[in-house]
Amino acid sequence: MKIAAVLLAAALIGGCAHPPKVSADTVAIVLEVKNLEKQPTVPILISVAAEMHAGGVWTRPDTVIHPAAFVLNKNETQIFVANLKVSPDAVRTILSVKEAETGKVLKTERAQLAVPST
């Protein structure tokens, strides 16, 4: 089973996030958010949507990670995982980070990764 990693780093106010890992039959989207500041963050909403490419067409974007709003204390890390049983040719992810109280978009990041053939 070959594994490739998408190197997606999205810096946000006081933190960073990066998804996903892909193999031929399973897509594991791992989102790690860490507060790099010396003070707590504002309440934030994180959302990761994924599109799969198979048979020459892209699927509709589906939200695969969408936890409730949370605050990160100084140097705190939160890890979220979504395991999808699919066999795509490629995967696109869209990471969105917003302030929970105002809805202000702090970061939007897109990534695309071709799945290695076995």
C-alpha positions in Angstrom: 0.0 0.0 0.0 1.6 3.2 -1.2 1.0 6.4 0.8 1.5 9.9 -0.4 1.2 13.0 1.6 -0.2 16.4 0.7 1.9 19.0 2.2 -0.7 21.6 2.9 0.1 24.1 5.6 -2.4 26.8 6.2 -1.2 29.4 8.7 -4.0 31.2 10.5 -4.0 33.6 13.4 -2.2 31.7 16.0 -2.3 28.2 14.3 -1.6 25.9 11.4 -3.5 23.1 9.7 -2.7 20.5 7.2 -4.6 17.6 5.5 -4.6 14.6 3.8 -2.9 11.2 3.4 -4.1 9.0 0.5 -3.7 5.3 -0.4 -5.2 3.3 -3.3 -8.4 2.2 -1.4 -8.7 4.6 1.6 -8.4 8.3 1.9 -7.4 9.5 5.4 -7.8 13.2 5.9 -6.0 14.3 9.0 -6.3 17.9 10.1 -4.0 19.1 12.8 -4.6 22.6 14.2 -2.1 24.1 16.5 -2.0 27.5 18.3 1.5 29.0 17.8 0.7 32.1 19.8 1.3 32.8 23.5 -2.4 33.6 24.0 -5.7 31.7 23.3 -7.3 32.1 19.9 -10.7 33.6 19.2 -13.4 30.8 18.8 -12.8 29.3 15.4 -14.8 27.1 13.0 -12.9 24.7 10.8 -14.3 22.9 7.8 -12.7 20.5 5.3 -14.5 19.6 2.1 -13.2 16.8 -0.2 -13.8 16.0 -3.9 -12.9 12.7 -5.4 -11.9 12.1 -9.0 -12.8 8.7 -10.5 -13.9 7.6 -13.9 -13.1 11.0 -15.5 -15.4 13.0 -13.3 -15.1 14.9 -10.0 -17.7 14.3 -7.3 -19.5 17.0 -5.6 -17.6 18.5 -2.6 -18.6 16.9 0.6 -17.8 18.3 4.1 -15.8 15.5 5.8 -14.5 17.4 8.8 -16.7 20.0 10.5 -16.3 20.1 14.3 -18.1 22.5 16.6 -16.4 25.9 17.2 -13.5 25.8 19.6 -10.8 27.9 21.2 -7.2 26.8 21.3 -5.1 27.7 24.4 -1.5 28.7 24.0 0.5 25.8 22.3 -2.6 23.6 22.3 -3.1 21.2 19.4 -6.4 19.6 18.1 -6.3 16.7 15.6 -9.3 15.7 13.5 -9.5 12.6 11.3 -11.8 11.5 8.5 -11.4 8.1 6.9 -13.1 7.6 3.5 -13.4 4.2 1.8 -13.0 5.2 -1.8 -10.8 4.4 -4.8 -10.2 7.8 -6.4 -7.6 8.8 -9.1 -7.1 12.1 -7.3 -8.4 14.0 -4.3 -9.1 17.8 -3.8 -9.5 19.3 -0.4 -10.7 22.7 0.6 -9.8 23.9 4.1 -11.8 26.8 5.5 -11.1 28.6 8.8 -13.5 31.2 10.2 -14.1 33.2 13.3 -17.1 31.6 15.0 -18.6 34.8 16.4 -18.3 37.1 13.3 -18.1 34.6 10.4 -15.0 36.4 9.2 -12.9 34.1 6.9 -9.4 33.8 8.3 -8.0 31.3 5.8 -9.1 29.3 2.8 -6.7 26.8 1.3 -7.1 24.3 -1.6 -4.9 21.2 -2.3 -5.0 18.5 -5.0 -3.2 15.2 -4.9 -3.0 12.4 -7.4 -3.4 8.9 -5.9 -0.4 6.6 -6.7 -1.3 3.5 -8.6 -0.5 0.2 -6.9 
